[in-house]
Amino acid sequence: MSTADPYELEILTSYEKGELKSVATKAELAKFKSAARATALKDKRVNIRLSSGDLKDIQAKALEEGMPYQTLIASVLHKYVTGKLAEPKPDGSGS
């Protein structure tokens, strides 16, 4: 078990006192609930090979989104097969 630094102890103390409040928006909470629901319904396992660069990018994106990278992959695949994953529209800037 690792030792918490002073900043971590401050956060823990504030949490235990009930001083911390969620800053998540309703949209963010809905997104997290949807991801959790999709994760809970898993009944099959799949193994895939990815390039190390793609995996690192996926892990970084998952960290930004606050979820495990496997959940992000499953969410993207679910959105794709249900037609909810949309291609970005060209912006006309040529870049």
Buried (B, 14 or more C-beta within 10 A) or exposed (E): EEEEEEEEEEEEEEEEEEEEEEEEEEEEEEBBEEBEEBBEEEEEEEEEEEEEEEEEEBBEBBEEBEBBBEBBBBBEBBBEEEEEEEEEEEEEEEE
